[in-house]
Amino acid sequence: MADVSVIGAQWGDEGKGKLVDWLSAKADVVVRFQGGHNAGHTLVIDGKVYKLSLLPSGIVRDGKVSIIGNGVVVDPWALAAEIKKLKGQGVHITPVNLLIAENAPLILPLHGELDTIREGAAKDADKIGTTKRGIGPAYEDKVGRRAIRIIDLAHPETLAAKVNVLLNHHNALRRGLGVAEIAADELLAQLKEISKEVLPFAAPVWKVLHDAKKAGKRILFEGAQGVLLDVDHGTYPFVTSSNTVAGQAAAGSGLGPDAIDYVLGIVKAYTTRVGEGPFPTEDQGPDGQMLGERGHEFGTVTGRQRRCGWFDAVLVRQTLKVSGVSGVALTKLDVLDGFEKLKVCTGYKIGDVVYDYFPAGQDAQAKVEPIYEEMDGWSGSTAGARSWADLPAEAVKYVRRIEELLECPIALVSTSPEREDVILMKDPFEG
């Protein structure tokens, strides 16, 4: 039995929520290992829609333990609201089936304010496209060694000193930005009140995970966003503020790298992106518009319309390599139903120079032109298919060509948002 890490292999929004939910049927523990409530997973189960931001997708299944790891930045107010909302939908959430790493850093109201101020002051060309939810500033405080962490809420006798250290930094920034300073007493009062909501879930999750692994429990690691938003390997600076690659599953949970036996990369059958930054295969014409409409391409968290375009095999091949992906889950194949012709990017060019990878420089990334291979589309439907025999011949050819270009086996194909609409070739839990 293998422990599995699931990551998005594009710019996020690949359908990780459904696949993690589907895989969690065989898992005992589901762990979220990075990001914040800027992530968004939509699950459709028996026609009922659940929208998650911070909570691991396993939370909607009975008998599973869901863990928010130390690599996540936690907005306690957003978390409390999400728990309340899901409870209202009939989801059972207690400190028995939900644990939060006691060493996870907090996102505070001042982080969201700073995020909004910075993005608002940036020139259009310099805007990152942040969700303005404070994720970046919270990670800055983490690496700056001044973050307030979950465990700090349990020790009010030392919390005031920690808040003062934090505000020495932030109030200096706010003065420079012409924004009113924050009173320590006010922030302390807010933290004292919200601590009642989150402290019951706090735990040394690294120990819980080690004990679970020792007992032979199956662990599923769940990433947020996608590798192209990784702070090291993504389209910098138009990235998120954490590492989204599979290697972060170990650091962001408290388990060593040998804990991950199989890495599943979630890949959409076309390409989307939310926010600013390069997007070589973006299609701003009728085809791109049709992809967006058929795929319901709006952000789970922000509701922003996603930019849409053709499948980029060069980018995905690169993300699979830097994440050590064992197999690919191809999602939303049904969105391509009815297209007469399909395009797949197989390389780039800048002037007369051809690239088989995405260059790291911001200037080069803005200039690359895609080299396309055109394939026949199909008129039949792939929606709801659960076996290869259910797919049109052209759809099978498309999947196999993508597999060839990615140099990585396709383990499964998702053909609708419904939990069971999956064509399975390789069970990740079988290693």
N, C-alpha and C positions, 0 to 999 in steps of 0.2 A: 504494500500500500504506500502511495506517495503523498507527500504534502505538496500543495500546488499554490503557486503565486500567479495572480491574474493582473495583467497590466494592459493599458491602452497603448496601441502601437502607432497612433496618429496624433491628432491634436485634441484628444478626448472625445467624448460623445459617441463612442464606437458601439455602445450597447453593452457595456460591462455589467450594468446592474442585472439585466436579465440572465447573463451567463453565470455570474456569481451566484445568483439565486438558484439557477438550475443546478450548478455544481454543489451548492450547499446542502442539497438533499443527501449527499454522501459524506458531507463533512460533519465533524463534531464541533469544531471551533472556527469562526470566521473573524479575521483580523483586518482592520483598516490600519494602514501603516504610514500614510503621509497625507499632506494637504489639509484643507479646512472645510468650512461650509461654503466654499466657492465651488465645491464639487456637486454634481447632481446625478443621481441614479433614478431612473423611472422603472418601476416594476409593474407588470400587468399580470395579475394572478386571478384566474377564473373571472376575467372581465373587470376586476377591481384594480384601480390604479393607486400605487403608493409612490410618493415622491420623497426620496431620501437625500440628505445633504451630508450630515456627519455620521449618522448611524450606519453600521455595516449592513449589507444587504441580507445577511443571515437573520436579522432581527425579525423578519416576517415569518420565519419558520419556527414552529414549536420544537423544543428539545435541543436547540442549538445555543451555544455560548457565543455572544458577539463581543468583540474587544476593540476598543479604540486605543491604538498604540501610542507610544511616546513620540513617534515621528509626526503625529497629527498636532496641529494647533487648534485648540478648542475654544470656541466662543460659548461660554456657559449659558448665556441667555438664549442663543440660537438653539443650543442643545436641549434646554428645558422646553422650549416651544415645540421642537420637533418631536420630543417624547410625548408631550401632551397631545399633539395632533394625531400621532399614530395610535395612541391609546384610544382616542376618539373613534378610530377606524377599527377598533377591536383587537389591536396588536398587544400582546402581553409583554410588558417590559418591567423587570425588577432587577435589583442588584445581584440576582442569581444568574440571569441570562444576559446581562449587560455589565461589562467592566471597563473602566477607563484607567489608563496608565496614570499612576499618581505623579509621575515625573513629566507628564505632558504639559507644555506651556499654554497659557491662556491668551485668547484674543480679547482685548478690552475695548470699551467704546472709543478710547483715544486712538486706537489703531485704525479703526474704520474712518474716523475723522481725518487722520493724517493721510490715509490712502486717497480719500475724496479730494482733499485740498491739493495734493500733489498732482493728481490726474487732471483736475480742473485747471491748474496753472500751466500744465504742459502745452506746448505747441502741438498742433495736429500731427505733425510728423514724428513727434516724440512720445505720443500717447501709447501706452502699453495695451490698453483695453482691459484693464483690471476690473474685477467685479466690485471694487471699492468696499470690500468686506473686511479689510484689515489684515489679510493673510500675510502680505509682504512685510509690513511693519512689525508684525508679531514674530516672524522668523528673524528679522533684524535684531529684535530684542533678545531672542534666544541665543543667537551666536554672539551677541554683545554681552551676554552673561548678566542681564538685568531683568529677565522675564519673571513674571509671577507664574508659578506652576500650581497644578491642582493641589499638591501636598501642602503648599503654603497656606491654603485656606483653612487647613486643620490646625494651624498654629497662629492664632491671632496675636499672641504675645510678641512674635517676631515679624508679623506681616507689615506692620506700620513702617519699620525700618526699610523693608524691601520696596514698599511703595515709594518711599522718599527717594531711594536710589533711582527707581524708574522715572519718577517725575523730574528729578534733576536733569535728566536727559531730555524728556519730552517737553517740559516747560521752556527750556532753552530753544528748542525747535519752534515751539508755538510763538514765542516772542519774536523770533526772526521772521515768522510767517505772518505776523500781525494778528494772531489769534489769541483769545483770552486763555490765561493759564488755568490749570486744573487744580482744585484744592484737594489736598491729600485726604482730609476728613470725608469729603464727598465720595471719593473713589473707594475708600475703606468701607463706608456704609453700603455702597453698592455690592462690594465683594462679600461682605458679611451676609447680606440678604440672599444672594444667589448661591452661596456656599451650601445652604440647606438643600438646594435642588440637585447639586452634583456630587457632593462629598459621599453620599451613600454608595455611589458607584465606583469610587476610587479604590484601586488595588495595585499590588506589585505584579503587574500582568506578565512581566518577564518570568517570574517564578511560576505563575499559573500556566504559562505556555510550556515551560520546561517540564513541569509535572505532567501536562497533557501529552507531550511528545513521548515522555518516558513510559506513559501508560498505553501507548499505541494509538492515541486518538488521531484522527485525521484533521489536519489544519489547512484552512484555505486563507491565503493572504490576498487582500483586496486593495488594489491601487486606485488612485483618483487621477483625473486629467489624463494625459497621454505623454509618451516619451518625447514627442516634439515640443512639449512644454517643460521638459526637464531643465533645471537651472544650469546644468553643465552641457547636456547633449542636445538641447532643443534649439529653437530659432532665436537665440539670444540677441537682444534683450527682451524680445517679445515672448516671454516665458513666465511660468509660475515661479514661486520662491522656494520650492523644495525639489528634491530628487524624485522623479517619478519612475525611474528604471527599476527593474525587478530586484536589483541588489539592495535597494532601500528597504525591502521587506524585512531583511535581517536587522539592520540598524534601527529601523522604525518600530520594531516589536520587542527587541531584546533577545532574539534567538540568533545563533550563528548562521553563516552562509550555508552550512551543511544541512540546515533545516529545510531547504527548498529542493525538492526532487524534480519538479516539473514546472516550467514557466509557460503559461498560456498567454499568447499575445492576441488581443481582440482587435480585429481589423474590419472596418466598414468596406463594403464592396465598391464604394466610391469615396470621395474625400470631402470633409467639412472642416471649417475652422470658425471659432468665435473670437472676436477681438481683432486687434491690429497685427501686422507682421506679414512676412512673405507667404505666398501661397501659389506655387508655380502652375498648378493645374486648375486654378479657379476659372469657372465659366460664368460670366456675367450676362450671358445671353439666354435664350429660351430653354436650352438644355439644363443649365444651372438652376434656373427658376423651377423647372419641372422636378428636378431632384429635390429641391427644398420643399416643394409642395407635397410631393408623394412621400417623402421621408419625414414630414412634420418636423422640419429642422428648426426648432426653437430651443434655446437653452433651458434646461430643467430649473436652474437656480434663478437666472436673470430674465428669462423670456425673450432674450435677444435673438434675432434671426441669424442663423448660421450662414456663413459663406459656403458655397457648394461648388464642386468641380469633379473632374474625372479621377479615377484611381491612379495613384502615384506609386509605382512599384519601386522606384529608386529610393524614395524616402522611407517606405515601409521596410525594405530590405535592410536599410541602415539601422533603423530602430530595433529590428529583430536581433541584429548582431550585437548592438551595445547592451541589450537586455538579456542576451543569452536565451532567447526564446526557443522552447522545445517544439512547440506546435502552434498553429494559428487557428483561431475561431473567426470565420468570415461571417459578418452580420449584414442584415438588411439587403440581402440579395434580391428580395421581392420588389424593392424600389426600382430596380432596373427593368422590370417587366414592361414590354411594349416599346422600348427604344429600338429603332431600326438599326442604328449603328452605335457602338460603344468605343470609347478611346481609353487606352492605357498608356501612361507615361513610362518609357523604358530608358530614358536618359535625358541629359540636359546639354545645352550649349550656351556658351557666352562668346559671341562672335564666331570665330572658327574653332574654338576649343570645346571639345566634347567631354562631359563628366559622367562617370557612372556612380557618383555619390553626390551628396548635397554639401557644397563647400561651407566652411564655418564662418567666413567673413560676412558681416552684415551687408556690405556693398555688393559682394558677389551674389548673395542670396536674393537680393532685390533685382538682379539683372538676368538670372538664369531663365532660359526659354525651354519649355518641355519638348522632348522628341516623342511623338505619339505613334503608337501602333493601333490600327483600327481593326475592330472585330465586329462580326455580325451580332446583332441583338436577337431577341426572341419575342414571338407574339403570344406564346402560351404563358401560363401563370406558374410562378414558383411559390406563391404565398401558401404557407402552411405545410409545405412539403416536409416529409419525415424520412425519405429514402431517395437514393439517386434515381430510382425508377420514376419518381414523381417529377423530375426536372426535365425541361426541354433539352434537347441535345446541345443547342447553342449555349445554354446556361452551364452545362457540364464542361463544355470546352472553355468557357470563360473562367470558371473556377480552376480548372487544371492549368490554364496558361498563367494565371496569377500565382499558383503554387510553384510553377517552374521559374518564374521571374523572381520570386521571393527567396528561392533556395531554401525553403523550409516547408515541411509537410503541413497540410491543412487537416486539423484534427476534427473539426466539426463546422457545420454551416447552419446559421440561424436564418429562418425564413419568415419570421413574423415576430411581433413583440410578445406573443403568448409563450408561456413557460415551456411547453412540451414540443413546440414546433422547431425541432432540431434534427439535422442529419448527422449522426455520430459515426466517425471513422476510428477515432482513438480516444479512449477514456483517459483523461489526464490523471486520474487517481490510480490508474493501473501502472503509471510510470512509463 
